[in-house]
Amino acid sequence: MAARCTTPPVAMHHSSGNDAPSSAVRLHFLCGVCIRLPENITAIEEAAFEGCTNLEEIKIPDTVTTNGDDAFSGCSGLKEIILPETVKEIGDTAFMGCENLTKIHIPANVQSIEEYAFEDCENLTIYTPATSYAEQYAKENGIAYVTI
């Protein structure tokens, strides 16, 4: 039986000196088994889900362009991540310590993956288009990859 995903309430943050809400999510306090992020966010902020060990599945909308530093660090329950085509950046230690993460689908649009994004993800395979930045990153960092 598949995990039932919950959609968290929209977490809006205000930047200093500005009362306009941002469209980023930081929900480290919300650690369900399966989470479907709201359609209106554009970034997953630093440490948004850090240490959510029971998080097994996350559904990321195609409005997200950035996965911040430590966004999913220590989420040992994650097994597979599918990043939407809109993602352009993967932050430092974004998936560090996700020891059960075996598959991540990284689109051709990703232009930046920080050096330690997948630190301690020993069984990870990156699925990405041939000649993409993610393929080059995998080669340079000794990470298994499959071109799709």
N, C-alpha and C positions, 0 to 999 in steps of 0.2 A: 504494500500500500504506500503510495507516494505521500510525502510530507505535505501537510496543508500549509500554504503560505499565508502569512499575515502581511497587511500593508500598514506600516507604522504611521502615526500621525505625522504630518509635515513638521519638521523641525527647522524653524527659520532663525537665522542669526543676523544680527545687525553689525555692520562694520562700524568702526569708531567714527563718531561725528556724523553718522548718517542713519536716519531712521528707516531707510528702505530695506526690506528684508532681502537676504541673499538667497540664492537658489542652490545652496549646498546642504548636505546632510551630515550631521554628526550625532549618531545615535548609539554611542558605546554603552548606554544603559539599557538598550533594547536588544536582547540576545535570544531570539526565538530560533527554532530549528530551521524554519524556512521563512525568508523575508522577501517581500516584493516591494521594491522602493517606489515611491511616488513618481509619477511621470514628469513632475515639474522641476526636478533637481538637475543641476548641471555638473556637480562635483560631489565626490565622496571625500569629506574632509579628513584631515590628519587624525588618526586613531579612532575613526568613526565606529569600528566594530572590534577594536583591539581586545584580544583576550576572550572573545565570545567562543568558548570551546564547544558549545553545543550547536553552533550555527553549521548546518549541513548544506544549505542551498540558499543562494541569493539571486534574485532576479533583478538585473540592472537595466533600467530603461534606456532607450536610445537617445535620451537627452543628456546623458552623462558624458563629459569629455575628459575628466580627470579623476584618477584614483590617487588620493593623497598619501603622504608618508604614513606608514604603519596602519593604513586603512583597515586591513584584515590581518594584521600581525597577530600570531598566536591563535588563529581560528583553526584549531587542530581537527575539527569535524568536517571542514570543507574538503570535498573530493574533486570537484570540477567547477570551473568558472568559465562562463561565456561572456566575454566583453563585447558590448555593442560596437558597431562600426564607427560610432561617433567618438569613441575614446581615442585621445591623442597622447596622453601621458600616464605613466605608471610611476608612482612615487617611491622614494627610498624605503626599503624594508616593508613595502606595501603588503606583501604576503609572507614575510619572514616567520618561520616557525610553523607554517601550515604543513605539518609533516605528513598528512594524509592527502594533500592536494596532488593528484596524479595527472590532471589535464587542465590546461588553460588555453582557451581559444583567444588569440590576440589578432585583431584585424590589421589590415594593411595601413590604416590611417595612423596607427601608433607611431609617433616620431621620437619619443623619449621614454626610456626605461632606465631608472636609476640603478646604479651598480649592484646594490644589495636587495633589490626588489624581491628576489626569490631565495634569500638566504635560508638555509636549513630546510629546503624543500627537496629532499634527496630523491624522491621518486617522481619528480615532475617531468612531464613532456609538454612542450609548447606546440600548439597547432596553429599554424600561420601560413599566409600565402608565400610562395616562393619569392625570393629577392626582397622581402619586407625587412624593415628595421628589426622586427622581432626575431627573424631568422638569423640575422647578423649577430644580434645580442646573444642568442642561444649558442651560436658557434664560439663566440668570444669568451663565454662564461662556462663552457662545458656542460650545457644543459641539453638534454635530449629534445629533438624537435621533429615534427612531421610537417611537410609542406602540403597544403590543401589547395 
